[in-house]
Each structure stands twice: as structure tokens, then as C-alpha cells.
Amino acid sequence: METPVRVFGQYERFWYFQKRSLIQQFFLNLKETVMGELGDVFYEVVNMETSGELDRNRLNLTLNLSSLIQSPSITSVDSITPKEEYHSDGDEPLLSGTGLVSKDCSKDVLENWADVLSRWKSTQQKPKQLLGLVRLGIPEALRGEVWQRLAGTEENMQVMDTYRILITKDSGCENVIQRDIARTFPAHDFFKEAGGLGQDSLYRVSKAYAVYDTEVGYCQGLSFLAATLLLHMPEEQAFCVLVKLMYDYGLRDLYKDGFDNLYLRLYQLNRLMEEQLGPLWQHLTNHHVETHMFASQWFLTLFTARFPLFFVFHVIDVFLLQGIDTLFQVSLALLMMCKKDLLQLDFEGILKYFRVSLPKKCRTEEAARQLMKTACSIKVKKLKKYEEDFCALKAEDDSANEATEVEQLRLTIIRLEEERRLIFDENMQLKEMLKREVSKAESSDKKNTNIINEYKLIRQRLEGQLLGSRSELEALKAQISSCEKCSNIPAATDSTQLQGDQSQNLPTSDVAALIEQIRVLELELAQTKLAQVEAECRNQDLTHQIRATEVELNAAKNSWSPWLTKTLSSIKEAANKKDFTHFSYPHSNNTSSSTPSFISHINTLRRESAPVKHDVYANCDIRRDSVPVTKDSQSCNNLKSHN
């Protein structure tokens, strides 16, 4: 059918005078029916398809050339997919590996492929007819061979030998691989059985690649691509093609550097949607549906995780020939196909549609072929420009992030400098306080040392006096024993007996003087011992205080202000604890008429029950021997009370 068309430009005010024909083809499918006894033939119209449909906008009379190609795919796919099959599974998504791919092929197609393959082998160059044949779909029986030729791995013996070595090595991803294998193509018989041939082959290929590519390792989604290859070729060839897809076709870059390249591809797809599918892009934006929510799995798995196998195989056919552009073409074709449905859904409905409904639209081979035909006709020439825009935006974002980070670092530096200044001031204050406390402690230590030295001298002097008193006492005893009158006086055990003996023996004045001198010496000896014990007790207390002061001083030097406060209080307490009294004990002149200066003090320490007469000192030597010389405070108190 031909019809003349005149197109009015958007900014033209007059019609074009030249005639340009617009050809649109229609395909009418008829069903032949023989009726009646005479064999009358009738034809029933089954459906009618068109190769192009002009999408006219009443408000804008410009010719939309893209709609000429896009519209038939939507109409044809919806008409080809049976509605009863579309709703048969309810809300359950399709399992990966769904669909049977027939190996039947027409004789003409096989002849065309045989001619292309023969010329390809002989010339080692891709024939011109290869592009058209691949876009129509590679026959299932030839896919394994053609895929290896398209990837350039048909004679890669080095990688095959490497694979045989890699499967013998251990990998740190073995547990993750084992877990993903059970979820890879569960609807396909080859991979359904646990521990079967398919799962074992998939495990070896996945582990070998994880060991081979140490930078990427094993990533989720890689098993779907490996399983697709294993359905058409042995393990060694599948591993070679997988390595080619990852390294030479750019799939490996999608997994690297924190998925930066994946973000680039998603940005490019988003710009293509904005340009070619403006209303749908605006609808998704209004409902906060971002591109990565549905397209990231498409790109990472080459559409192998959700869609039926026939569609998956056809996508890989074109991808091996055209490269990464196929991902954008197929994505746009899918969005064009479901544009009408998506415009009627909200956020949750859109995500559910991408997960459940969209893969079911590609169940039939005819729908997949029509979709791939539409995809191959989509132009994606601005990918390079979008990549430059993405790099510029990324650089700007990085610059903004760097500026923000620099500002944060600057504020952090200011805060740290302020904290450092405060800490320095506090440290200086603590140092000054520590110096003052150390100076006080040193002066107190020096004072205590002087006191100790003085008490040591007092002790030495008292010990000398004690020895002198003992020697004088011994001399007096010897003198008394040598005296005839004094030697006849019996030694009385108490003052009454001594008084009786003295009254009986009628002592002379010399004996009385000697007895008085003995009394004075023994009294001085007792006081000297008492003073010695008291001095030793005080010496011991001072020693303990000095040791405690030294310990606290050392602790103050290695600690902060709380310890300094404690040390200061300890030093003050030690300094103010006692009021030391210095005693002076003059030496005796060994005369009966002279009395030491401390005799008046000694009388206050005498027991009230003791007799005042001179004969009480006859037993003074016995009491002196019974006085214990101790160094503790309790003994000092006992000695005081005893005397």
C-alpha cells in the first residue's frame, strides 16, 4: 500500500512542494477454510501486522521517525504473547533457565550459515552477511561454534591448559560459589540436580575464574553467564569464552573499582531514556524509580538471571557481535515494549512489573525475535558524549567532595589546635603545681632528715650517759662491797626492811650519802631509759612518715593533679602531726649534794603508791631490769605507766 504524504515542519510556515513517498507495509495473516460439498474456499483474517506506524501528535505535527520503528515492536509483542500464558503463574517470577530452545532450523537458514562460516574460515574475516544473520538469531545447533568464533577463542589452547591447572587450586570463594550454584538455572534439567554433571561443571568454571582473576574474583551473577555458556560447549571452551567476555567485552570493568563503570553505564542508559522515552523517564523520576533498581542486574548478568533462555541466547548472539552497545539497545527495547503498562503503575507496581511481568512477555520465540529486531534498530550514538558528561559530573562531584573534605579537615585542625592549646595550658599549670609540691616535699624531706639526725645524736648521747651511769653504779657497788661497814648491811628487798636494817645498824653519814647517790643514779638511769624508748618511738614514727612521704612524692611525680592534692595533704598531715620536744640531760657530777636538772620532771612520772623515803631506791635496780626496751608505741605507753 502506498500513499503520498506531505510533512509540515515544526518551524515551517508553508507546505513542501516536493513529493516524498512514505511506504508502510502491512502483513495480513489469513486462515484457509474449505466449506461445503463443492469445496468452496474461504479465508478468515487471523491478524494484521504492520512494519511501521506513524505516531502523530495533534499538538506537534513533526514527524517522529523513531516511532516508525518502535511502535510495531510494542504491538507485535503484545499480540504474540498469549494472555493466558502471561497470567498462568500469577505473581511468581520466572525461574532462571526457563524455556526450551528448539534446535530445528530451516534448510535455507542452514545453507546461509554454512556459506558464511566457510567464507569466514577461509578468509579469517567476518563476512558482511554475518551481521544480518546474527541479528536474526544464531541457530541453536550452531551457537557453540559461532560463539567461540565471535569471541575469538576457537583455538585458544593456552587458556584451556590454564583452566586444567586452575581447577586443581583452592579458592577462598568456594562456599559462596556452592551457595550460588543451587540458585543458578533451577528450571533447567542440566543444572537442577544437586551434585549432578551440570552443577559440578558450573562449580569448576566459576572457581577457575575466581582463581584466574584475582582482582575481581567471584561475583554474584557470574554463575548465570557461565551456565549459559555451558549449555552450548564443554568446560574448557566455556571458560575461554567467559574470560573473553569479561576482559575484551568490558564486563569485568562493571565489577571493578566499586562499580564505577556500572554507574557510568546506568547514567548513559538514563540519558538515553530521557532522550528517547521522555514521558516514561519523567514518570519513573516522579515515582523515584532510579535506573539502577531494574537495570543493574540486566547489565551485570547480560539479562541471563530473569529472562527465558531463547531471549537470553539471542541477546548473547548480538552482544558477541556488537559489544557493550547491545546492553543499551535491549534495555531500551524492553522499556519501549512495556511503556504503556509502566505509565499506569506506582512505585511498588513498577518494581514488581520489572521483576515478574516483564520477563513473561518474552516467553515465546516470536516475541523474543521481534524484541531483538527492535533493539537492533535503536541508535545509541551519543554514548561517548554521555560518558564525557558523566566524567565531568564525577570530576565536579569529586571536587565538591574534596572541598567539603578540606573544609571538614580545616575545622578539625582548628578544633585540635584549640584542644592542644588547652592541654598545653593545663600541662603548664600542672607542671608549676608539681614543681611547687616537689619543692615543698623536698624541704619537708630535708626538715625530717634533720630531725632524724638530731634524734640520732640524742640517742647516742643518751646511750653514752646510760653506759656512764652503769659504770658509776658498778663502781659504787664495788666501793660499797669493799667497805666493811656497808658490806655488813643486808640487801633488803623492800623499803621497810631496808629502813629496819638501817635503824639497827645505825648507818653513818657516809653510808647515807652513798645511798643518796645510788638513788640519784638509779633514778637518772630509769629516766634515761625512758627517754631513750620515747626517742626510739618517735624516731620510728618519723621513719614511717618519711617513707610515706617519699612514696607519695614519687607518685606525685608520675601522676596528675588528684595525686598532687593527696600528696600535699599527706605532707601537711605528717608535718603537723606532732610537736617535737627537745630534751637536755646534763651529766651527773657524782656528788651527793648536786641534783640533775630533770629530777623535778622525773618526780611527776613516779607512781603515787611509791614511798617517798630514800630507801625506796634500793630496789630501783630491780625495777630497772624489768623495764623492756621496745620500739613500738604500746611499749612506750606501758613503760610510762609502769614508771
Buried (B, 14 or more C-beta within 10 A) or exposed (E): EEEEEEEEEEEEEEEEEEEEEBEBEEEEEEEEEEEEEEEEEEEEEEEEBBEBBBEEEEEEEEBEEBBBBBBBBBBBBBBBBEEEEEEEEEEEBBBBBBBEBEEEBEEEBEEBBEEBBEBBEEEEEBBEBBBEBBBBBBBBBBBBBBBBBBBEBBEBEEBBEBBEEBBEEEBEBBEBBEEBBEBBBEBBEBBBEEEEEBBEBBBBBBBBBBBBBEEBBBBBBBBBBBBBBBBBBEBBBBBBBBBBBBEEBBBBBBBEEEBEBBBBBBBBBBBBBEBBBEEBBEBBEEBEBEBBBBBBBBBBBBBBBBBBBBBBBBBBBBBBBBEBBBBBBBBBBBBBBBBEBBEEBEEEBBBBBBBBBBBBBBBBBBBBBBBBBBBBBBEBEEBEEBBEBBEEEBEEEEEEEEEEEEEEEEEEEEEEEEEEEEEEEEEEEBEEBBEEBBEBBEEBBEEBEEBBEEBEEBBEBBEEBBEBBEEBBEEBEEEBEEBEEBEEBEEBEEBEBBBEBBEEBEBEEEBEBBBBBBBBBBBBBBBBBBBBBBBBBBBBBBEEBBEBBEEBBEBBBEBEBEBBEBBBEBBEEBBEEEEEEEEEBEEBEEEBEEBBEBEEEBEEBBEEEEBEEBBBBBBBBEBBEEBEEBEEEEBBEBBEEBB
